[in-house]
């Protein structure tokens, strides 16, 4: 198995890193996430210009048509820079859903606009009172004239406060789940925006007889939704790896420059051993992230693979985040210093689409599915 990046993949990674380095410093990021929007429209336009928003869109539909490995590389760089732009939530995942579920007319209408940065849809799937891996859908869809109406509530919806189109999962009257396109400004839709603890944005969205357009056909979309969730878990894992790598770099740099008793902190064996343990955690997470992405690249959307990766990455993120703050001392807790922001983002990722305890419980519940190795 070849783990080396191709020339094109290396160029993509380096291009994204160059763009983010040019636009973001820790101070600039704090300024951007403090705005009402929470991200920079100029950076979003730059992403569109270099084709970043069309990674999961086929070339026939106006995108780049790349695979999960390229998505992993991009998300890792976004995590390294803590870039707040909603590339995953408002471009890559919605485009993947529309590309797989939409009619030809819907694909031709929506996908080029997503790739160009003109349209920012989000997937509204999570509902209050449920935990991963719940498949219960409380939002109801009812036929109304030539269309549909939705009633229910979705919360939290990442970046739902600024989205201009919603892709909503809803239960059909005869059973099964379908996907619908909804205008968030239409009558019957109420959305309340909020700010998450890691500086991102989200929304609580209620539907009360809101007009909706069926995405594709009324066939059961449960399998598609499951695949999308697995893809999102892998993408978030890659972002977490980027954040962990930068948190470790900040920590080792600090140990090399901060002095105590007249010598650099790296002179203390206990601290260097703890930094080495952080490196081990990072490499474990990186391996599992690659494992999840390569499985998707092979066409295998396996929830067991996703849970293994999510569990390992969640544990590594918690370890690295906590150690980074502790070894920085008091400065690690300040809003002005970036290491605390990396820890906050790692914590948010760990709690998205199932936390470590959820995935451990899921994996433990499937132990009996494996055959016993006999010697």
N, C-alpha and C positions, 0 to 999 in steps of 0.2 A: 504494500500500500504506500502510495507516494504522499508524503506530508509536506512537500515543498510547494511554495506558492509559484504560480506561473508568472510570467513577465507582466501580463495584463492585470493579474490580481495584485501584484506588488505595486504597479503604477496606480491602481485604484486606491489602495491603502495610503500610499504616499501623497496622493493628491488630496484626499480628505484630510489627512494630518496637516498638510500645508495650509489648506483653507482655514481650518480651525485654529491653527497657531497664529495665523494672520488676523483673525477676528476676535479671539478670546484670550484674555488674561484673567486671573482670578478676580481682579478688581472690576474688569469689564463685565464678567459674568454676573457678579453681585448687582451691578447696575441694571443689567438687562432683566434679570428675574424679578427685580423690584418694580418694573413697569407694569402697567395694567394688563398688557398682553402676555407678558412673561417670557417672551422670546423675540428674536430680532428678525423682522421681515426682510431686511437686506441679506442676512445670512441665508434665509429661506430661498430667496431669489438666486443666490449664488449656487445653492444646492441644486436648484432646478436647471441652471445653466450647464452644470457639469454632468447632468443626467442622474444625479443621486436619487431623486424622487421617483424615477422610473425603473429602479432595479428589478422589481417584481412584475413589471409589465413587459409583455412580449414585444419584439421589434415590430410586429404587424400592427400592434395597437399603440405604437408611439413611444415605447420604452426601450430599456437596454436588454431586457430578457436574460439577466444573469441568474445565478443560482444561490442556494443557501450559504455557500462558502463566502461569496462576495458580500452578502448581507451581513454575515458574521464579522467580516473585516471592517465594514463601515460602522457597525454598531460598537465594535470595540474601540474605534477611534472616537466616536461620539462619547463613549463612557470615559475615555482617557481625558477628554477636554471638559467633561460635564456639560456638554452643549445642551441647552434646554429646548432646542427646536424639535417639534413633534414628528420627526422623520418616520419612526416606526408607527405611531398611532394615527397619523393623518396622511400617510402616503403608502408605506410598504404593505401594511396589513390590509387596509381598505382596498388597495389595488389588487392584492392577491385574491380577496373575496370576490370582487366584481369580475376579475378575470376568469374565475372558476365557476361562478354562479350566474353571472349576468347574461342576458340575451346579447346577440350581436349588436343590436341597436344600442343597448345600454353600455356595452364595452366601448363602442366607437364614440359615444357621446361623452363618457365620463373619464376613461383612462387617459386620453391625451391631455385633458385638463389637469389631472393629478400630476402627470409627469412634468407639465409646464409650471406647476405651482399655483395654478389658478383656482383649483378646487381642493378643499381640505375636508374630506369626510372622515368620520370616526366610526368604529364598531361599538355600538351600545349593546352590550350583552349581559354584563354583571348586574345582579339585582340585590337589594338589601335583604339581609337575613339568610343569605346562602353562603356556603363555603365551598371552595374547590374540594372535590370534583363534582359538585352538584350539577345535575342535568335538568333540574326543575326550572321551567320557564313560567313565570307568573303573568307576564305581559300577554294579552289576548288580541288576536286579529280576527275581525269579522268582516265578511263581504258587505260592501256598501255601494250600490249602483254598479258602475263599471270598475270600481276600485275596492279599496280596503280601508278600514278604520282600526286604529290601535288604541288600546287602553291598558295602562300599567305604569310601572316605574323602573327606571334604570339608574343604578348608582353603585359604585362611582363610574363615571365615563371620563376617561383620560382625555383632556383637552376638549371636552365637550362644550366648554364655554365659548370657544372661538371657532368651532367647526361650522361649516356652511352646508353640510349634508350629514345625515345620520343613517347608518346601516343598522337596523334594529332586528333583533331576533324575537320572534313572537310565536305563541302556540296557535295552531290552526283549530278550527271548530271540530273537525273530524279526527283530531290527533296528529301528532307530528309537529315539527317546527319549521318555519319558513323565515326568510330574510326579506326585509322591506326597506325601501328608501323613503326617508322622511325629511321634509324641510323643517329645520329647527325653529324657524320664525313663523311657521304656519299656525292658524288657530288650533287650539287643543293641545299645544305643546308648551310646557312651562319648564324652563331650565334655570337652575340656580348655580352660579359658578362659585368655586372655592379654591383656596390655595392649599396645597399639600405641604407636609412638614419638610420635604426636600426642595421646596421652592417651585415645584411644577404646578400645573393648573388642572382642574377637573370640574365636573358638573354633576348635579343631581337633576335628572330629567323625568318629568311626568307627562304621560300621554292620556288625554281624555277625549276619545273619539277623534284623534288626529288622523287626517287623510294620509294615506301611505300608498306607495307604488311597489308592487311585488317585484323583488329582484330575481329575475330568471323565472322559474316555474314553481308551482306550489308543492313540489316534491319535498320530502323530509330532508332538511339541511343539517341534521344532527351530526352526520359523519364529517361534513365539511367544517362545521363549527369546531369539532374535536381536533381536526387537522390544523385549523387556524390557531387554536389555543396552544397546541404543541409547537407550532412555528414561533408563536410569540414568546413562549417559555425559552426556546433556544436563542432567540434574538436578545431577550433580556439577559440571559446568561452571558452572551458575548459582551454586552454593554457592561455588565458587572466585572468581567475580567479586565476590561480597559480601565475601569475605575480602581480596581484593586492594584493594578500595575502602577498607576500613578500615585496611589496612596503609599505604596511601598517605596517608590522612588523618593517621594517627599520625606519619608521617614529616614531612609538611609542617608540622604543629603543632610538632614538635620543632625543625625548622629555624628556626621563627619565635621560639622562646623560649630555646633554648640559645645562649649567647654564648661567643665565643672572640675573644681580643684586644680585648675590650670591645665587640664588635658581634655582632648575631645572625648565626647561620650562613647565613640566607637572603641575607645581603649578599654572599656569595661566589658569583660567577657560575657556577663549575663545579658547585656543589651544586644550584643552581636549575635548571641545564640537565639534570642527572641526574634531578631530580624531574619535570621536564617529560617526559623520556623514559619515566619510570614511568607518567605519565598517558596517554601514547600507547599503551603496552602495555595499560593497563587498558581503554581505549576499543576497541582491537582485539579484546580478549577479550570485552568486553560485546557487541560487534556479532556475533561468532561464536556466542555463547551465545544471543542472540536469533534468529539464523539457524537454529540447531538446534531451538529450541523452536517457532518458527513453522512449520518443516517438519513437526514432529510434529503441530502443531495443524491442519495441512492434510491430515493422514492419511498422510504420507509418512515412513516409518521407513527412511531411506536410510543404510547404513553409510558411504558416502562422505562424506555431510554430517556425520555424527557424528565421523568421523576428522578431517576438516578442522577442526571446532570443537575437538576434543580436543587436536590438535596445537598450534593457536594458543593456546588457553587454558593448556596446559601450559607453553609457552615464556614466555608472559606471567607466569604465576605464579612461575616460577623467577627471572625477571628482577626482578620487583617484590619478592619475598621476599629475595633476596640484597641488592638495593640498600637495602631498608628496614633490614636489620641493619647493613650497612656504614655507612650515614649516621647511625645511632644510636650507632655506636661500641660500646664495651664494654657499655653498658646493654642493647643489643639482644640480647645473648647470655644475659642473666639470666632465670631462671625467673619472677622476680617481675614482669617487664615483659612486656606482651602481644605485642609485635611478633614475638618468637621463636616464640610459639605459632601465630601466623598463618602464619609460614613453614613450620612443621612440618606444619600442616594442608594447605597448598598442595602441599607435597611428597608427602604421602600421597595426595591426590586425583590428582596427576600420575601416580602409579604404580598407580592403581586402574583396572582394565579397559583395560589397555594404556598404557604410558608413551609419551612423545613419539617415541622411536626406533621403537617398534612401529607407531605410526600413520603415521610418515613412511615406513617400509618398506611398509606396506599401500598407501598412496597411490601410492608410486613403482611398485609392482607393477601398478597399474591405469592407468598413464599411457596405455598403448596402447589402452585402451577409449575414449578420447576422439578425436573427429575433429579433423583438422588444419585450422585456420582459414586460408583462402586469401584473399589480397587481389587 
